Amino acid sequence: MSSQRLRRVVVVTGTSTGVGKTVATAALTARAAAAGETVVVVKPVQTGVADGDSDAGEVHRLTGCAVQELTALDEPLAPETAARRAGLRLPPVAEYADRVRVLSEFHDTVVVEGAGGLLVRLDTDGGTLLDLAAELAETVTTEVVVVVGAGLGTLNHAELTVGALRSRGLEPAGLVIGSWPAEPGLAERCNVEDLPRVTGVPVIATLPAGASALDREAFGAASPGWFA
Protein backbone atom coordinates (compact mmCIF):
# COMPACT_ATOMS: atom_id res chain seq x y z
CA MET A 1 0.00 0.00 0.00
CA SER A 2 1.42 3.34 -1.02
CA SER A 3 2.10 5.75 1.84
CA GLN A 4 1.13 8.58 -0.54
CA ARG A 5 -2.49 7.46 -0.72
CA LEU A 6 -5.16 9.14 1.36
CA ARG A 7 -6.96 6.51 3.37
CA ARG A 8 -10.70 7.01 3.38
CA VAL A 9 -14.04 5.60 4.42
CA VAL A 10 -16.94 5.64 1.96
CA VAL A 11 -20.32 5.37 3.67
CA VAL A 12 -23.10 4.21 1.35
CA THR A 13 -26.65 5.03 2.35
CA GLY A 14 -29.94 4.89 0.51
CA THR A 15 -33.03 7.07 0.45
CA SER A 16 -34.99 3.90 1.27
CA THR A 17 -34.73 0.16 1.07
CA GLY A 18 -34.73 -1.42 -2.38
CA VAL A 19 -33.09 1.48 -4.25
CA GLY A 20 -30.00 -0.50 -5.29
CA LYS A 21 -27.67 0.26 -2.40
CA THR A 22 -25.87 -3.09 -2.47
CA VAL A 23 -25.17 -2.95 -6.20
CA ALA A 24 -23.99 0.64 -5.77
CA THR A 25 -21.69 -0.51 -2.95
CA ALA A 26 -20.29 -3.17 -5.28
CA ALA A 27 -19.79 -0.65 -8.10
CA LEU A 28 -17.95 1.79 -5.81
CA THR A 29 -15.84 -1.08 -4.50
CA ALA A 30 -14.98 -2.33 -7.99
CA ARG A 31 -14.05 1.19 -9.04
CA ALA A 32 -11.68 1.62 -6.10
CA ALA A 33 -10.11 -1.79 -6.69
CA ALA A 34 -9.63 -1.02 -10.39
CA ALA A 35 -7.74 2.12 -9.35
CA GLY A 36 -5.28 -0.09 -7.48
CA GLU A 37 -6.63 0.61 -4.00
CA THR A 38 -6.82 -2.00 -1.27
CA VAL A 39 -10.50 -2.24 -0.37
CA VAL A 40 -12.62 -3.90 2.29
CA VAL A 41 -16.41 -3.69 2.55
CA VAL A 42 -18.15 -3.57 5.92
CA LYS A 43 -21.81 -4.26 6.64
CA PRO A 44 -22.33 -3.17 10.26
CA VAL A 45 -25.69 -4.92 10.60
CA GLN A 46 -27.26 -7.49 8.26
CA THR A 47 -30.83 -8.65 8.82
CA GLY A 48 -32.72 -11.46 7.11
CA VAL A 49 -29.89 -13.97 7.32
CA ALA A 50 -32.34 -16.79 8.06
CA ASP A 51 -33.63 -16.26 4.52
CA GLY A 52 -30.11 -16.43 3.13
CA ASP A 53 -29.83 -12.66 2.62
CA SER A 54 -26.32 -11.21 2.74
CA ASP A 55 -25.49 -7.89 1.17
CA ALA A 56 -21.82 -8.39 1.98
CA GLY A 57 -21.88 -11.76 0.26
CA GLU A 58 -23.44 -10.21 -2.83
CA VAL A 59 -20.77 -7.52 -2.94
CA HIS A 60 -18.09 -10.20 -2.69
CA ARG A 61 -19.74 -12.20 -5.49
CA LEU A 62 -19.78 -9.18 -7.78
CA THR A 63 -16.31 -7.84 -6.96
CA GLY A 64 -14.18 -10.52 -5.30
CA CYS A 65 -13.15 -7.97 -2.65
CA ALA A 66 -12.91 -8.74 1.06
CA VAL A 67 -16.09 -8.18 3.08
CA GLN A 68 -16.97 -8.17 6.76
CA GLU A 69 -20.43 -8.55 8.30
CA LEU A 70 -20.25 -7.36 11.91
CA THR A 71 -23.71 -8.26 13.23
CA ALA A 72 -26.20 -10.73 11.70
CA LEU A 73 -29.88 -11.06 12.61
CA ASP A 74 -32.36 -13.65 11.39
CA GLU A 75 -35.51 -11.69 10.56
CA PRO A 76 -35.73 -9.33 7.54
CA LEU A 77 -36.62 -6.25 9.60
CA ALA A 78 -35.01 -3.01 10.68
CA PRO A 79 -31.96 -3.93 12.81
CA GLU A 80 -33.30 -2.55 16.09
CA THR A 81 -36.65 -4.31 15.58
CA ALA A 82 -35.03 -7.62 14.59
CA ALA A 83 -32.74 -7.47 17.63
CA ARG A 84 -35.58 -6.65 20.02
CA ARG A 85 -37.67 -9.55 18.73
CA ALA A 86 -34.69 -11.87 19.13
CA GLY A 87 -34.01 -10.65 22.65
CA LEU A 88 -30.59 -9.35 21.66
CA ARG A 89 -28.73 -6.12 22.36
CA LEU A 90 -26.91 -4.61 19.41
CA PRO A 91 -23.39 -3.19 19.82
CA PRO A 92 -23.32 0.61 20.01
CA VAL A 93 -22.53 2.62 16.90
CA ALA A 94 -19.29 3.74 18.56
CA GLU A 95 -18.08 0.13 18.53
CA TYR A 96 -18.79 -0.16 14.81
CA ALA A 97 -16.91 3.10 14.27
CA ASP A 98 -13.88 1.75 16.15
CA ARG A 99 -13.82 -1.38 14.02
CA VAL A 100 -14.05 0.62 10.80
CA ARG A 101 -11.25 2.91 11.95
CA VAL A 102 -8.99 -0.07 12.62
CA LEU A 103 -9.69 -1.42 9.13
CA SER A 104 -8.88 1.99 7.65
CA GLU A 105 -5.36 1.70 9.05
CA PHE A 106 -4.72 -1.32 6.82
CA HIS A 107 -6.72 -0.48 3.69
CA ASP A 108 -6.81 2.45 1.30
CA THR A 109 -10.61 2.41 1.24
CA VAL A 110 -13.21 1.01 3.60
CA VAL A 111 -16.71 0.94 2.08
CA VAL A 112 -19.47 0.86 4.70
CA GLU A 113 -22.95 -0.17 3.54
CA GLY A 114 -25.83 0.91 5.72
CA ALA A 115 -29.17 -0.80 6.28
CA GLY A 116 -32.18 0.84 4.64
CA GLY A 117 -32.10 4.63 4.97
CA LEU A 118 -29.87 7.06 6.80
CA LEU A 119 -31.89 7.18 10.03
CA VAL A 120 -32.53 3.45 10.43
CA ARG A 121 -31.34 2.47 13.91
CA LEU A 122 -28.25 0.30 13.90
CA ASP A 123 -27.99 -0.22 17.63
CA THR A 124 -30.16 -0.67 20.69
CA ASP A 125 -29.51 2.89 21.90
CA GLY A 126 -30.98 4.61 18.84
CA GLY A 127 -27.69 5.13 16.99
CA THR A 128 -28.07 5.47 13.22
CA LEU A 129 -25.91 5.33 10.13
CA LEU A 130 -25.88 9.14 10.28
CA ASP A 131 -24.36 8.91 13.76
CA LEU A 132 -21.81 6.39 12.50
CA ALA A 133 -20.80 8.60 9.56
CA ALA A 134 -20.50 11.67 11.78
CA GLU A 135 -18.35 9.82 14.31
CA LEU A 136 -16.06 8.43 11.61
CA ALA A 137 -15.66 11.88 10.05
CA GLU A 138 -14.10 13.15 13.27
CA THR A 139 -10.98 11.02 12.81
CA VAL A 140 -10.77 9.72 9.24
CA THR A 141 -11.53 11.12 5.79
CA THR A 142 -15.16 10.13 5.24
CA GLU A 143 -17.27 10.40 2.10
CA VAL A 144 -21.00 9.73 2.06
CA VAL A 145 -22.65 8.50 -1.12
CA VAL A 146 -26.45 8.56 -1.35
CA VAL A 147 -28.16 5.93 -3.50
CA VAL A 148 -31.46 7.17 -4.91
CA GLY A 149 -34.34 5.78 -6.91
CA ALA A 150 -35.09 6.88 -10.45
CA GLY A 151 -38.88 7.19 -10.32
CA LEU A 152 -41.54 9.31 -8.67
CA GLY A 153 -40.82 10.29 -5.06
CA THR A 154 -37.07 10.32 -5.42
CA LEU A 155 -36.71 14.11 -5.31
CA ASN A 156 -38.38 14.35 -1.90
CA HIS A 157 -36.50 11.36 -0.50
CA ALA A 158 -33.18 12.65 -1.80
CA GLU A 159 -33.68 16.15 -0.41
CA LEU A 160 -34.62 14.78 3.01
CA THR A 161 -31.55 12.55 3.14
CA VAL A 162 -29.16 15.25 1.94
CA GLY A 163 -30.67 17.69 4.43
CA ALA A 164 -30.16 15.27 7.29
CA LEU A 165 -26.50 14.81 6.32
CA ARG A 166 -25.90 18.55 6.11
CA SER A 167 -27.52 19.05 9.51
CA ARG A 168 -24.56 17.10 10.91
CA GLY A 169 -21.96 18.92 8.84
CA LEU A 170 -21.60 16.14 6.27
CA GLU A 171 -21.64 17.18 2.63
CA PRO A 172 -22.55 14.22 0.38
CA ALA A 173 -19.89 13.22 -2.13
CA GLY A 174 -22.50 12.34 -4.73
CA LEU A 175 -25.74 10.67 -5.68
CA VAL A 176 -25.95 7.25 -7.36
CA ILE A 177 -29.09 6.26 -9.24
CA GLY A 178 -29.30 2.66 -8.14
CA SER A 179 -31.45 1.18 -10.91
CA TRP A 180 -31.98 2.95 -14.23
CA PRO A 181 -34.68 1.30 -16.37
CA ALA A 182 -33.96 0.15 -19.90
CA GLU A 183 -36.89 2.28 -21.07
CA PRO A 184 -37.10 5.32 -18.76
CA GLY A 185 -40.40 7.17 -18.59
CA LEU A 186 -41.04 10.88 -18.29
CA ALA A 187 -40.52 10.91 -14.51
CA GLU A 188 -37.15 9.18 -14.76
CA ARG A 189 -35.93 11.45 -17.54
CA CYS A 190 -36.92 14.54 -15.57
CA ASN A 191 -35.52 13.25 -12.28
CA VAL A 192 -32.04 12.64 -13.66
CA GLU A 193 -31.86 16.38 -14.38
CA ASP A 194 -33.74 17.54 -11.29
CA LEU A 195 -31.88 15.50 -8.66
CA PRO A 196 -28.68 17.58 -8.76
CA ARG A 197 -30.69 20.78 -9.11
CA VAL A 198 -32.83 20.28 -6.01
CA THR A 199 -30.15 18.72 -3.80
CA GLY A 200 -27.05 20.58 -4.94
CA VAL A 201 -25.27 17.21 -5.13
CA PRO A 202 -23.99 15.74 -8.41
CA VAL A 203 -25.12 12.41 -9.81
CA ILE A 204 -21.84 10.50 -9.97
CA ALA A 205 -23.15 7.21 -11.32
CA THR A 206 -26.21 5.69 -12.97
CA LEU A 207 -26.48 1.92 -12.60
CA PRO A 208 -28.56 -0.05 -15.11
CA ALA A 209 -31.45 -2.17 -13.87
CA GLY A 210 -30.40 -5.79 -13.71
CA ALA A 211 -26.74 -5.08 -13.00
CA SER A 212 -26.81 -7.52 -10.09
CA ALA A 213 -27.44 -10.37 -12.53
CA LEU A 214 -23.98 -9.94 -14.07
CA ASP A 215 -21.14 -12.26 -13.17
CA ARG A 216 -17.98 -10.89 -11.57
CA GLU A 217 -16.03 -10.44 -14.78
CA ALA A 218 -18.87 -8.71 -16.59
CA PHE A 219 -19.66 -6.51 -13.59
CA GLY A 220 -16.05 -5.41 -13.25
CA ALA A 221 -15.80 -4.65 -16.96
CA ALA A 222 -19.05 -2.68 -17.12
CA SER A 223 -19.00 -0.74 -13.85
CA PRO A 224 -16.47 1.98 -14.85
CA GLY A 225 -18.86 3.10 -17.57
CA TRP A 226 -21.64 3.75 -15.07
CA PHE A 227 -19.76 6.62 -13.44
CA ALA A 228 -19.90 10.18 -14.70
C-alpha positions in Angstrom: 0.0 0.0 0.0 1.4 3.3 -1.0 2.1 5.7 1.8 1.1 8.6 -0.5 -2.5 7.5 -0.7 -5.2 9.1 1.4 -7.0 6.5 3.4 -10.7 7.0 3.4 -14.0 5.6 4.4 -16.9 5.6 2.0 -20.3 5.4 3.7 -23.1 4.2 1.3 -26.7 5.0 2.3 -29.9 4.9 0.5 -33.0 7.1 0.5 -35.0 3.9 1.3 -34.7 0.2 1.1 -34.7 -1.4 -2.4 -33.1 1.5 -4.3 -30.0 -0.5 -5.3 -27.7 0.3 -2.4 -25.9 -3.1 -2.5 -25.2 -2.9 -6.2 -24.0 0.6 -5.8 -21.7 -0.5 -3.0 -20.3 -3.2 -5.3 -19.8 -0.7 -8.1 -18.0 1.8 -5.8 -15.8 -1.1 -4.5 -15.0 -2.3 -8.0 -14.0 1.2 -9.0 -11.7 1.6 -6.1 -10.1 -1.8 -6.7 -9.6 -1.0 -10.4 -7.7 2.1 -9.3 -5.3 -0.1 -7.5 -6.6 0.6 -4.0 -6.8 -2.0 -1.3 -10.5 -2.2 -0.4 -12.6 -3.9 2.3 -16.4 -3.7 2.5 -18.1 -3.6 5.9 -21.8 -4.3 6.6 -22.3 -3.2 10.3 -25.7 -4.9 10.6 -27.3 -7.5 8.3 -30.8 -8.7 8.8 -32.7 -11.5 7.1 -29.9 -14.0 7.3 -32.3 -16.8 8.1 -33.6 -16.3 4.5 -30.1 -16.4 3.1 -29.8 -12.7 2.6 -26.3 -11.2 2.7 -25.5 -7.9 1.2 -21.8 -8.4 2.0 -21.9 -11.8 0.3 -23.4 -10.2 -2.8 -20.8 -7.5 -2.9 -18.1 -10.2 -2.7 -19.7 -12.2 -5.5 -19.8 -9.2 -7.8 -16.3 -7.8 -7.0 -14.2 -10.5 -5.3 -13.1 -8.0 -2.7 -12.9 -8.7 1.1 -16.1 -8.2 3.1 -17.0 -8.2 6.8 -20.4 -8.6 8.3 -20.2 -7.4 11.9 -23.7 -8.3 13.2 -26.2 -10.7 11.7 -29.9 -11.1 12.6 -32.4 -13.6 11.4 -35.5 -11.7 10.6 -35.7 -9.3 7.5 -36.6 -6.3 9.6 -35.0 -3.0 10.7 -32.0 -3.9 12.8 -33.3 -2.5 16.1 -36.6 -4.3 15.6 -35.0 -7.6 14.6 -32.7 -7.5 17.6 -35.6 -6.7 20.0 -37.7 -9.5 18.7 -34.7 -11.9 19.1 -34.0 -10.6 22.7 -30.6 -9.4 21.7 -28.7 -6.1 22.4 -26.9 -4.6 19.4 -23.4 -3.2 19.8 -23.3 0.6 20.0 -22.5 2.6 16.9 -19.3 3.7 18.6 -18.1 0.1 18.5 -18.8 -0.2 14.8 -16.9 3.1 14.3 -13.9 1.8 16.2 -13.8 -1.4 14.0 -14.0 0.6 10.8 -11.2 2.9 12.0 -9.0 -0.1 12.6 -9.7 -1.4 9.1 -8.9 2.0 7.7 -5.4 1.7 9.1 -4.7 -1.3 6.8 -6.7 -0.5 3.7 -6.8 2.4 1.3 -10.6 2.4 1.2 -13.2 1.0 3.6 -16.7 0.9 2.1 -19.5 0.9 4.7 -23.0 -0.2 3.5 -25.8 0.9 5.7 -29.2 -0.8 6.3 -32.2 0.8 4.6 -32.1 4.6 5.0 -29.9 7.1 6.8 -31.9 7.2 10.0 -32.5 3.4 10.4 -31.3 2.5 13.9 -28.2 0.3 13.9 -28.0 -0.2 17.6 -30.2 -0.7 20.7 -29.5 2.9 21.9 -31.0 4.6 18.8 -27.7 5.1 17.0 -28.1 5.5 13.2 -25.9 5.3 10.1 -25.9 9.1 10.3 -24.4 8.9 13.8 -21.8 6.4 12.5 -20.8 8.6 9.6 -20.5 11.7 11.8 -18.3 9.8 14.3 -16.1 8.4 11.6 -15.7 11.9 10.0 -14.1 13.2 13.3 -11.0 11.0 12.8 -10.8 9.7 9.2 -11.5 11.1 5.8 -15.2 10.1 5.2 -17.3 10.4 2.1 -21.0 9.7 2.1 -22.7 8.5 -1.1 -26.4 8.6 -1.4 -28.2 5.9 -3.5 -31.5 7.2 -4.9 -34.3 5.8 -6.9 -35.1 6.9 -10.4 -38.9 7.2 -10.3 -41.5 9.3 -8.7 -40.8 10.3 -5.1 -37.1 10.3 -5.4 -36.7 14.1 -5.3 -38.4 14.4 -1.9 -36.5 11.4 -0.5 -33.2 12.7 -1.8 -33.7 16.2 -0.4 -34.6 14.8 3.0 -31.5 12.5 3.1 -29.2 15.3 1.9 -30.7 17.7 4.4 -30.2 15.3 7.3 -26.5 14.8 6.3 -25.9 18.5 6.1 -27.5 19.0 9.5 -24.6 17.1 10.9 -22.0 18.9 8.8 -21.6 16.1 6.3 -21.6 17.2 2.6 -22.6 14.2 0.4 -19.9 13.2 -2.1 -22.5 12.3 -4.7 -25.7 10.7 -5.7 -26.0 7.3 -7.4 -29.1 6.3 -9.2 -29.3 2.7 -8.1 -31.5 1.2 -10.9 -32.0 2.9 -14.2 -34.7 1.3 -16.4 -34.0 0.2 -19.9 -36.9 2.3 -21.1 -37.1 5.3 -18.8 -40.4 7.2 -18.6 -41.0 10.9 -18.3 -40.5 10.9 -14.5 -37.1 9.2 -14.8 -35.9 11.5 -17.5 -36.9 14.5 -15.6 -35.5 13.2 -12.3 -32.0 12.6 -13.7 -31.9 16.4 -14.4 -33.7 17.5 -11.3 -31.9 15.5 -8.7 -28.7 17.6 -8.8 -30.7 20.8 -9.1 -32.8 20.3 -6.0 -30.2 18.7 -3.8 -27.0 20.6 -4.9 -25.3 17.2 -5.1 -24.0 15.7 -8.4 -25.1 12.4 -9.8 -21.8 10.5 -10.0 -23.2 7.2 -11.3 -26.2 5.7 -13.0 -26.5 1.9 -12.6 -28.6 -0.1 -15.1 -31.4 -2.2 -13.9 -30.4 -5.8 -13.7 -26.7 -5.1 -13.0 -26.8 -7.5 -10.1 -27.4 -10.4 -12.5 -24.0 -9.9 -14.1 -21.1 -12.3 -13.2 -18.0 -10.9 -11.6 -16.0 -10.4 -14.8 -18.9 -8.7 -16.6 -19.7 -6.5 -13.6 -16.1 -5.4 -13.3 -15.8 -4.6 -17.0 -19.0 -2.7 -17.1 -19.0 -0.7 -13.9 -16.5 2.0 -14.8 -18.9 3.1 -17.6 -21.6 3.7 -15.1 -19.8 6.6 -13.4 -19.9 10.2 -14.7 
